[in-house]
Amino acid sequence: MDETLHPALLPDGLRDILPPDAEIEATHVERLMTVLGSHGYERVKPPLIEFEESLLGGPGSGMASDTFRLMDPISRRMIGVRADMTLQVARIATTRLVMSPRPLRLGYAGQVLRVHGTQIRPERQVGQVGGELIGSAAPAADAEVVTLAAEALTTIGVAGLSVDLTLPTLVPAVLAALDVPDRKVALLRSALDRKDAAAIAAIGGAAGDLLGRLLMAAGPAARALAALKAIDLPGEAAVARDRLVEVVALIQATAPALAMTIDPVENRGFEYHSGISFTVFARGIRGELGRGGRYFAGELMAEMGDGRTGAAAQPEPATGFTLYTDTVIKAAPKPIAGRRVLLPIEVSPAAARELRSAGWITVAALAAVADPVVEARRLGCGHVLLDGKLREL
């Protein structure tokens, strides 16, 4: 089809961000990063594209269907456009920063591109801000990333926050301990994702009652923990439950006002996570503001300081979170717009600099105009400088 496209037409899921929204986004991103930096999270900047093997190796294989891939004309190898930044930061931690003291705290901000949007988030290019805490298996690390995500969002004015905690390893541990046949595992996992208690009871057999009780335990943290403590869980499942109890107590000690819910059987979107995971929501906002959780870094080859490739790095315990700037901006109040003043052409550069140093946004006229007041209004200025004095419109 030879059809001329309008120059403003963009592919589905992509859009231009215009004034003032682009400035609002940049302001919020920097404020979020400032909070992360104040907690010792040092900023890193991964590349937009990487070799396919690095980007999609190990846990990254879960992002394969969402990753744009193309041939690098220089190396003649396949490369991918990042669909998520978490695994890139994990690669940096376990290669270039492999000798850095642990725990290692890294922060990042950037754009990702995905092949498919979702019904809730149709955008395919999404801004991310996040932090990764690598090298600690302590429950305090799980609590830190949850409370840090909440603090960052609260700092930019997001109200009505709630965190939904989940244990993506709990159900697999139960199914393994009860020797549930492989042919039933997928069916039970699907029924749990649908919250279909009748199907769980029909399919589960001996495991059906236990899984049904786990399903019904979901809810506000206090009630959910009480229900989970009352369930006799086997082996590793009990260990995971006890850790959740400890982490919730640590979160409450740091952020007592933070609303928390628990869904012990939720797994969707946490396929590569290896422990306590979470999703952040805000009252009245459609979609999630962010998500995070525990995983293992270090499944990549460690790059030595002299460029040689060493032995495969040992998996490192890690946890972190990612905030999605498009949803965050919807939840945060808009920053107060800067005061704009029109400077007629005769205003001196020194006077203009003095206004800017005082916090004004100056818009310089490039030619003489008949009525500076009219011109100021046309250019969106709330003030105009006339005879050396600021006049409010």
C-alpha positions, 0 to 999 in steps of 0.5 A: 500500500502506497499511502502517504502518512500525516506527519503527526501520525504515530504507531499505536501505543506511541505519543508525543508529550507536549508542554506542559506535560513534558516538563511536569514529567521531567520534574517528577522524575528528578524529584523521585530520583532525589529521594532515591539518592538520599537513601544511597541509591547511586544513579546508573544509565543503561543503554537503550539497546543491548545484544539479545543474549544479554538482554534476554538471558536468564530471567530476561527470557520472560520479556522476550515476547515484549522485546523489539529485536533487530540486526545490528549492522556493525556487529551483525548480531541480533540486538534488542530494545529494552522492554524493562530496565531492572535486568539491565541494572542487575547486569551492571551490578554483576559485571561492571560493579561486581567488585563493589561492596554489597549491599549495592544500591542503584537507581535509574530512570529512562524509557522502555519500549514494548511490542505490546501494550495492555488494556490498562496501559496501552502505551508501548513506550513507558517511562520508568524510575526505579531502585535495585538493592543487590547483595542482601537476602535480609528481610530488612531489604524487602521492607526497604524497597517497599517503604522507599517506593512509598516515600518517593511517591508521597514526596511528589504528592501522591495520596491514598497509596496502598501496597499489595504484597504477594508470594509468587513462590508460595503456590509452587512450594505447596504444589511441589510438597504435595506432589501434584502431577504436572498435568494438574499444575497448569490447570490449578495455576490458571484457576488461581489466577482467575480466583476460581474457587470451584475449579480449584476444589474440583481439580486440586484433589488433596491440594484443593482444600489448602489452595482454596484456603490460601485463595480466601486468605487474600485481603487487608494485611492484618486479616490475611496474616492471621488467616495464613498463620492458621494454615498448616503449610508444608516446608518451604511454603511455611518458611515463605509465610513466616518471612512475609510476617516479618517483612510486614512488621518491618514495613509497619514499623517504618511506614505505619500509615501505609495501607497494605493488602496481601494476595498469597496466590497472585503470580501474574507479572511476577514470573521471574521473582523469587520471593516477596513481591508487590504492586503499588496503587493509589486511590482513584487511579486506574492501573498500577503505579509500580511494582517490584520484588525479590529476584536473583541477579548474577546469572550473567557472565562477569566482566573483569576490569581489564575486559576479559570475561570471567566465570559466570557470576554466582546468583546474588539475592536482590530486590527492587522496584520500578515506578511507571511515570505515566501512571505516577503523573496521573496520581500526583498533583501538578507542580505549580507553574513557574511565573512567566514574564514577557521582556520587551525587546528593549530590556537589558540582558542584565535585567533578564538575568536578575529576574531568572536568578529570582526564579522567573521564567523570562520570555524575550520579545524578538521584535518591537510590538505595539502592545506588550500586554497583548503579546504577553497574553498571547505567549502565555505570560502572566506578567510583563516588564514595563518601564523596569516594573513587573506588571501582573496581567 
